[in-house]
Amino acid sequence: MCSPASGSVFQIGATSAECIATDQRQRIDTCLFTITLTAPPKISLTRFLAFGDSMTAGEVDAPNTVRGLAVHPELS
């Protein structure tokens, strides 16, 4: 048995966990460990727009994710 339980949701940062196991002879052992989650990297790209003789650069954050689904911003 582990705490937090299997399938638990973890926040970004460090969380301590402990698992306890008992065999058929009632011998008990424990394991303590730390689960560390870091924020995913943020990817940005540069978009270049040309108007006649001039060129300007703008930044767009992409790709984004919502509940595991990739969401791509519209570029116009």
DAURZI-V674273 format. One line per field, one symbol per residue. phi: phi as a letter, one per 30 degrees, with the letter a starting at -180 (. if undefined). A space follows every 50 residues. Layout:
phi = ???
//
This chain:
phi = .bbddeidccddkcbdbbbbbbcdcidcbbbcacccccdddccbbccccc bidcbbcbcbdadcbbhicdbcddcb
//
